[in-house]
Structures are given as structure tokens and as C-alpha cells.
Amino acid sequence: MQNGPSSPAPGSYPSGVPSVGPEAALQSKQTWLPGETDSRPLLSATKFGLMPWRVTVLGQNVSVDISYGTSSNLRLVDLRPPIRVTLPGSCDVYARALPNDVPTAANCEVTCIPVTSGCCESECRKLIFGAQALDPLACRFVALDAASVRVGPVGASVTVALVALQAVSLIAGSALVSGDGFLEYEP
């Protein structure tokens, strides 16, 4: 019997990119003490060939910002975990503890792997409150109470009245007229 490390388990490697296997998965974790609210990097991943990234973010009392795309120039800000999203190109994830009236601890953990098979449905959300322009990267608005949403740019839009938990698909130029809810993203 030999005493030593065993061989790593065989992995599945995407065709054309033999250097990317299961060991290419990235994981990172941060913990904030009560009262800390600084922003911290959790992930910086560059693209391997044409494969997108599958990113999962879990955490408590945190707000998450994600930059992605060929030059990481597309930004999703103030997202709330849990987040499960597939992103093309490079990917950077930052998190910060949310300020609370009563200081509480916060934590955040991210996992990132190259997508080598079918993608899963996106779960990526941002809370919004009161009248404001909606992020042009958002694909859907879900009302948390009675809300009114202008879908489309001014001059070529339709205003939709929503009841709690009702959703409407968005296009660039949309705005929340009244109410509260969350935006959903599918990059």
C-alpha cells in the first residue's frame, strides 16, 4: 500500500479548451463584522474561448455588483442574493455589507464555473422603490404591491397597472411610475 496523494478524479473537458476542466471552478467567500460596510472583490474571471460563466452568489445582508461582457463593461448593480446567472465574456463580482440601523454581520460566497452544457434559468434580482427610470438591462419587473410601469421609451410607451406579484416584460426606456418591486435580469 502506497502512502501518498491519490490522483484527481477524471473530469470532463470542453472541446478545444483542454486547460479548462472541473478544477477551473472558482470559489470565494467574504465575511463582514457588524458595522463594516466596505465593498470587497469576490471574483475576477476572464473568458475561455466562447464559453460563458455560470455564477452563483449566496449571502446575507449584502448587495452585489456584477460586471460582465467582452470588456466587463456591462454592469448589474445592487443585486440581492441568491443569484444564479449565466454571463458571457469576462466577469467580476463585488459585494458590500448593507448598512443597518442595528449593525449585523454579513457574508457572501460566490462560485463560478465555465458553462460546458445546457444553461439554467437566471435568478438575478434588484429591489427598487418609488418612481424612477428602470435599468435598460432588466428584462422584467415584478410588483411587490400595486404598481404602475411605463413600458418603452417616452412617446412610444404603454403604461401598465400591476397588482402584487404580477410581472411585466420590459424594453429599454421603461420606467416605474409608482409602487415598489424588483427587476429581473437574464444576461
Secondary structure, DSSP 8 states (H G I E B T S, - for coil): ---S----------TT-TT-SGGG-EEEEEEE-TT---EEEEEEE---TT--EEEEEEEESEEEEEEEETTS-EEEEEEEEEEEEEE-BEEEEEEEE---SS---EEEEEEEEE--S-----EEEEEEESSEE--TT--EEEESSSEEEEESSTTS-EEEEE-TT-EEE--TT-EEEESEEEEE---
